């Protein structure tokens, strides 16, 4: 039933409570992930690289190839790696 201002209070409250529960679950999961990274670090793994690997595994191969090509181009332009291959165009 609509209340003053056209807002169904019970429905709104239900949405807010669901969001709050999900936010709490998200926090618990984030804490669990943090614990796994800490465990990996304790076993000698480089957490920064591990995060990068997880990030890369989320991407499609063609996305990774495109990013690698652009990164290579930028690094060449900045002189961070050898000269860019000559173009025959």
C-alpha angles and dihedrals in degrees: 000000000000118000128203111311092027095276120134100221098196093049092046091049090051091053092048092049092049091050091049092051092049092048089054091049089049090053091051091050091047089052090050091051090049089053092052091052090049090051091050090050090050088055092054102263121140103244094199091057091042090056089050091051091051090049093049093049089059091060130080115249092248091053091052092047092051092048091047091051093050092045090051091049092050093046091051091049090053093047092243092129135020123300118296114258114269115259120226092208 
